[in-house]
Amino acid sequence: MSAPVRVLVVDDEPLTAAAHAQYVDRSPGFEAAATAVSGRTAVQAVQAARRAGRPVDLVLLDVSLPDMSGLDVARTLRARGETVDLLVITAHRDVATVRAASTLGVVGYLIKPFTYAVFEEKLEAYRRYRSALGAAGTMGQAEVDRAFAALGAPTRPDAPKGLSASTLESVTALMRGGEWLSAGEVAERSPLSRVTARRYLEHLAGRGLVQRRPRHGTPGRPELEYGWAGQDVSPGR
């Protein structure tokens, strides 16, 4: 199992910072590394974590901080060579702030207030972005496009014509559980037939939310199994 994504939560309100840290810990594959209530302590936390050999992967960055703006925190981190990813969380909706954040290479912009479901979707999009980048030293155009598309792709997609939205949500939730499942196994865990289950799985695969691989070791023609995007893609059972 891969190491969890380490997140620094930065917010000038201690209770809000603590709440967002709890949100992070509730999200599969993420852990709250620390919280900070000022820009200076945020910069110090990122640098200290790197020096300790446990770098922060993502900063949830408020814009309104008591000593400096969140955008100045981002500029300071970049000036000091810190490549940590930044996801802005703020009540600021003005175009100037959004534009300034975009020039600093943020990986997301989340407007307060928001629900946990929306928060989790942002983290899941970021996780898929990291997975798409992978560990390769170089990337082709298709790989680059997939990585950036992951940041904006919904994790709870709308159902197209002919598919039920509630059923699609149920199949999506099942696949997000982390198992590799065949269409038959999805059918066994739902009121769907194998053929119908495959339709939903293929729709999710077409959206890039699940991936396919042949399941080896089965008699006859290899059966396809499906897993949530970003999971281990070593040969199936």
Buried (B, 14 or more C-beta within 10 A) or exposed (E): EEEBBBBBBBBBEEEBBBBBBEBBEEBEBBBBBBBBBBBBBBBEBBBBBBEEEEBBBBBBBBBEBEEBBBBBBBBBBBEEEBEBBBBBBBEBEEEEBBEBBEEBEBBBBBEBEEEEEEBBBBBBBBBBBBBBBEEEEEBEEEEEEBBEBBBEBEBBBEBEEEBEEEBBBBBBEBBBEEBBBBBEBBBEBBEBEEEBBBBBBBBBBEBBBBBBBEBEEEEEEEBBBBBBBBBEEEEBE
